[in-house]
Amino acid sequence: MAAAARCSLILVRRLLSHQYKRRCIRVQTWKSSKTLQRFPPTLYAARLLHGSCARHGPILQFKLSDIGEGIMEVTVKEWYVKEGDKVSQFDSICEVQSDKASVTITSRYDGVIKKLYYQVDDTALVGKPLVDIETESNSELTQEEDVVETPAMAHDEHTHQEIKGHKTQATPAVRRLAMENNIKLSEVVGTGKDGRILKEDILNFLARQTGAILPPPFPEIQLPASRETVPAHSPPAAAPKVALAGKDVTEPLKGFHKAMVKTMTTALKIPHFGYCDEVDLSRLVALRSELKALSQERGVKLSYMPFFIKAASLSLLQFPILNASVDESCQNITYKAAHNIGLAMDTPQGLLVPNVKSVQLLSVLDVARELNRLKVLGASAQLGPSELSGGTFTLSNIGTIGGTYAKPVILPPEVAIGALGKIQILPRFDSAGGLVKAHILVVSWSADHRVIDGATMSRFSNLWRSYLENPGSMLLDLK
């Protein structure tokens, strides 16, 4: 109030000074030199004061809220605003990366960004300020924590934002596109699943406002072509060039690399039992070749992994101890009802393990559809906590890169993990003693030897192998 009073006094003095000793002041706009109204100096001062001094509200510290999973620090990956930018509620402020996933921070206030507390790649602490926002004085605001939006949403766990009485769902990229074009998401009708607002919805809304004609939309993200579709003469991808510096460089481990240190340190306290076997996938190879075209007609890319995952789920029904978890002191074991089977993925952010939820309730085609979605999110660095948490059993398909055998490390609190090698065409003898070509896959299992013995791991592997060597047998146990 004192600052406003001083501002008012200074402005009135200037208006009544020698420079402004006129009976009236003409007010003009930037669009026209035509005089709109004439005001006495004191009235003009009051109106100008209301438009300049009084419109500025308090400056609030915008703090990083608790984003769950016990996370206390994150790495700032990208700023969507800079000092001096005006923001509205639900506008994207920045993207941060924890040791679990990347999330986007959205604004709770309308106002102007006055200060950024971190640079890109800095470590931000939960409960500490991210930015200062000068809010508008006519809005009733209290100091609140920021809104965290999960960029990648599972179909049963959505992060919603309330805007004018209804819920909107959109990825950070869509929200940013809306912000850049001054479009309120509450005015856009989403055509995605469960009303999610897509990029095409923003573009179509913009076209209706401007009368523009838009070309047909193209998908932003293309799944990488499988090895089967790559021409034989295609040259191998060039290895990244390493710039040799003149001196050693030391930097702290951050994000997912830091999470891997913690997870692997804990995992290696577990006594691992290793077991390897080979699987003849010749019948599965023939079956998949028959189903690929039908699957593509339904818009789903069908790889071998959906069969591996579904066979694992059917086997876990017979050996539920492999779909369990133990506490840190290994005094209690919890048998998980849902088969949330994780798939270790090589992403631009490093090794991530999203999981397909409730595989026991899904068909092979459902699993394939969900895997396609997870791969797209992984390639675009948009895997969120809903995809990365809650896993109960894991498969690692190292064979897509190379290698035959592996020694997978258990992801606590899970008790088992399998690593799949590459599928090789090798000579084998059939039941009649004839030499044939066989499609051989080698699997390497690791189990928590505190709760799982070798016989149990071997029986589980035998059942899983039988489903894959005779894929028709899976029909007998499908629910």
N, C-alpha and C positions, 0 to 999 in steps of 0.2 A: 504494500500500500504506500509506503514512503517513497519508493522508487517511482510509482505511478504519479504520485503527487508532484514530485520534482519534475518529471517529464511534462506534466500538464502546465506547471508554472513556467518552465522554459519556453514551451511552445506558445503560450499566450503572450508572453513578453515579446517574443519575436514578431508575432502578428500585429502587436500594437506599437511596434517600434516605428522609426521614421521610414523604414523601407516599406512597411505595409500600412501607412496612414492613408487609408482610403475608406470610403463609406461602405464599399462592398468588395468582395473578392469573387472573381469569376472562376468557376470550376470548369475545366476542360477534360475531355477524355483523350486517350492515346489514339483512338480511331478517328476523331473528328476535332476540328478546331472550333466547332460551334459551342457557344456558351450554353450550358445546360441550366444552371441556376445561379442566383446571386445570394451570398450569405453574408451576414454581418461577421466581422472578424472573430468575435468571441464564439459565435455559433460554429463557424468553420473550424475553429481550434478544437472545439469539443468533438466535432465529427471526425476530424483528422486524428485526434487523440484516440478515439474509439477504434479507428481503423489501423493504427500503428502500434501504440503502446499497449492498449488494453487487450489486444487480440493474443498477445503472447502469454502462455500459461507457464506452469512450473516445469522445471527440467527434472525428469525422472530417470533414475538409474534402472536400466533394463537388464535384469539379472538372468543368468542361466539357471533354469530350474532343474530339479532332479529328474533325469530321464530314465530312471529305473535301473534294474539289474545291478545295483550297487555301484554304478559308475560315478566317479568323483571328478574326472577330468576328461576333456575332449580336445581334439585338434581342429582348429579353424581351417577348413579347406577352401572356402570361397565366400567372399562378401558380395551380396546382391545390392548393397547400398553404399554410399559414401557420405562424408560429412556435408551437410547442406541439403541432402535429398529429403523430399517430403514423402512420408509413408502413411498408409492407412491401415486399419485393422486387418489382420490376416495376410498382409503383404509379407513376402519372404525377406528376411533380414540377412541370414547367412546359412551356410551349410557347415555342419561340424561332423567329425568322425570320432566315434568312441572305439573302444576295443571290441565292440559288438557289431556296430553297423553305422551307416551314415544317416543323419537326420537333418531336417531343415527347421530352422528356428523362424517362427512367424511373429509378427508384431501384434500386440494387444492394444496399441494406442494409435490415434491419429496425431501426427505432429511432424517435427523436423529433426533429422539426425544431427546432433551437435558434436558427438565424439565417438570414435571407435577405440575400444580399449585394447584390441589385438590386431596383429598383422596376420597374413596368411601363413599357415604352418605353426603359429604360436599355440601354446597349450592354454586352454581356458578352463577355469575351475568352476565347479557347480556352486551356486550361491553367490558368485562374484559378478560384477557388472560386465555386460557385453558392449552396450552402447548407452549413450545418454540421449534421451528424446525430449525435445521441447514440445510439450503438449499444448493443445488449444485451451484457452482460458474458459470458454463457454461450455466445456465438457466436464462432467463430474467424474473425476478419475481418482483412483487410489493406487498406491504403489503395489503392483502385482507382479507375479513372475511371468516369464514369457511363455508362449505356447510352443510346444514341440510337436512337429508333424512328422509322422513316419512316411518317408517317400515311397516306400513300396508296401502295399497293403494286401494282406491275405483276404480271401473272400469271406472269412468268418471273423476277422479282426480288423475293423477299419478305424482310422483316426478321423473323427468328424470335427468340423468347425461350424459353430452356430453363426449364421449370418441372417439377420432379419427374420428370425423365426423358423428357418428351415436349414437342414444340414447340407453341406456341400462337400464333395470329395474331389480332390484334384492333386496331381503330382506337383512337386516344386517347379518343374519346367512349365507346366500349364499355368500355375499361379504367376510365374514371372512373366509369361507372355501376356496374361491379362493385365498385370500391373503396367507393363510397358505401353499398352494400348488404352490405359485408363478405363478398363472394363471391370465392373463389379461382378464377382462370381455369382452373387445372389440373383443377378438378372439373366444368367445363362442357364439354359436347360441342358443337363448332361444326358448324353446318349450311351454312355458306357454302362458297364455292369453295376447294378444297384444305384443308378443315377450318377455315376462318376463323370465328371466333366473332362472331356478329351480335348486335345489340341484342335481337332477338326471343329468341335463345338465353338471354341473361341474364334476361329477363323470364319466360320459361318455367321456367327453373331456380328463380327466386324464387317463382313460383307453386306449384311442386311442394313447395317448402319450407314455404310458408305456407298452402297449400290454397286460394289465391285463384283465381278464374276471370278470365282476361284477355280483353278484347275483341280482335277481329281486329286485327293490326298494320297500321299505315298507314306508307307511306314517309316518311322524314324530309325528303327533299329532292325537290322537284318541278322538273322541267325547265321553264324558261319557255316559254310557248306561242309558237309561231311566228307570224309576221305574218299567215299565211293563216287562222289560227284566231281572230284578234282581230276582234270585230265592228266594222263600219265606223263605228258611232256611238260607239265607246269613246273617251273623251277622252284626249288625250296625257298621258303621265306628267308630273307637275308637276316643274319644275326645282327643285333643292335651294336653299333659302333661304340666302343668305350673310349672316352676321352681321358688320356693319361695326364693327370695333374702333376705339377712339380713337387707337391708335398702331400703327405697323408691328410685325410680329412676325417674328423671325428664328429659324429652327430648322434643325438639321443634316439633311441628306438621309440616310435610313436604308433598310435592307432593299432591296426591289426597285428603288426609285428610285435608290439609290446604285449598284446593279448596272447600271442603264440608263446612268448617266453613264459608267461604265467601258467598257461594251460599245459604246456609240455613239461614244465618243472613238476607240476602236480601229477601229471600222467605217469612220469617215470618212477614215481613212488609205488606204482602198482606192479605187482609181479605178473609179467605177461607170459601167457602160454601160447606158443605158435603152432599152427597146423596148416599144412599145404595139401592141395589136391588138384587134379586136372579134370576138366569137364569136356565131354565131346558134344559140341553144339551143332553138329551137322543137321539134325532134324529142326532145331530152332532156326538155323540160318535159312532153311527151305521155307519154313512157316512164315518167317518175317518177310521174305521176298514176296510171298503171296498176299500178305496183308498190307504191304507198304502203300500200294495204289489206293486201296479202300480207305486207309487211314488218311492219306493226303486229300481224298475227296471230302473228308470231314474236317479238313483244315488242321490236321495234327501230324507232326513229323514223328515217325515211329522208329526208334533206335532199339538196341538190345537192352538198354538199362531198364525200361519199364518191366520187362520180363524178369530181369535179375531181382528187381525190387519186389515185385509181386510174389515171386517164388520165395524170397526171404520172409515176407509176411506170412505166407501159408506155413512155412517151416516154424516160424515163431509161435504159431498157434499150438504146435506140438511141443515146443521147448520154450515156455514163457520165461524161464530164468535168464535167457539171453536178451530178453526185452525188459530188463530190470535196471534198477540203480541202487547204489549203496551210499550210505552217508560217509562223511570224512573219516570217522573212526572205524568204519566197517562193522558196526554193531547192529545195523538194521538194513534190510533189503526191501525195496518197494517194487512190486510187479506192476508194470505199466499196462493199462487197458488198451490204450491207443498205440498203434504201430506208426510212430513218426520217424520214418526212415530217412536219414540224412545222406546227402551225396556230396563228397568232398569236391570242390570246384576250384579250378585255377582261374582267378579273375584279375582284372587290372589292379585291384586293391590287395592282392595276395590270396592265400588259401582261405576260403570260406566254406562253411558246411551248412547250407540251407537244407531243410527237410520237408518231405512230402507228408502232410498230416493225414492220419487215420487211413493208412494204406489198406488195412483190413476191410474197409468199407468201399474201396475203389476198384474199378475194373482196370485192366491193362491200358485201355485207351484213356481212362481218367488219369492214370499215373503219367502217361506220356504227355497229356495236355498240361498237367501241372509242371512237369519237368521242363517243357518248352517255355513256360512262363518264368520259371526260376532262372533259366539260362539267359533269357532276355534281360531280366533284372540284374543278374550278375555281370553281364557284359556292359551294362550302362551304369554300374556302381550304384544301384538303387535297392539292393537287398536290405530289408529292414529287420528290426528285432522280431517281428512276427514270423518271418521266414527262418531266422537263424536260431531261435530259441525253441526249447521243448523237444529236442531230438531224443530218441530212445534207442536207436540202433543205426549204425553207419556203414556205408559202402564207399570205397575209394576206387575210382576207375582210372588207375594210373596208366592203363594200357592205351588210352587215347593219346598219350604223349610218347610212350615207349616203355619197354621193360616187360619182363615176364614175371619175376618174383618181387615181393616187397615184404617189409616188416612193418605193418601199420601200427600206429600208436593209438591206444584207446583214448577216447575223449570223455573224461570223467564228467558226470557221474555214471556214464554208460559203462557196460561191462563187456562189450564185444564190438569188433569192427572187422570188416573184410576188405581186402585189396584185390582188385581184378587186373590181371595182366592183359596184354594184347592178344587178340584172337589170331592164331597161326594155323596155316594149312600144313599138316604134318602127316607122315605115313603111319598108318595103324593097321592092325589085323582085324578083320571082321569075325563074326561068330563061326564062319566056315573056314577060317584060316587064310582067307584071301587078303592081299595087300590093297588097301583103299586109302583115298585122301580123306582126312578128317579135319574138322575145324575145332582146334583145341584151345581151351581157355584154362589158364592156371589161376587158382584162387589161393590167397594167403590170409588166414584168419589169425586174429589175436584175441585172447580172452583173459579176463581177470581171474587169475588162478586162485585167488582167495575164495571165490564163490562158484567157479565153474571148473569142473574137472575135464581131463582130456577126452574121456569117453563121451561125455555130453556134447562137447564141441565136435567130435568126429561124427556122431549120429546126426546132429543138426546139419553138418556139411553134406553127409550122404543123402539126406532128404532133399536138401536144396539142389544138389546135383541131379537127383532123379527127376525132379520137376523140369529141369532145363534140358536134360537128355531125352525126356519123353514129354514134351510140352502139352500134349493132349491130356496127360494125367492131371494137370492143374484143374481141368473142368470138373473132376470128381470132388474137389475140395472147395471150389468157389462158393461163396455164400450168396 
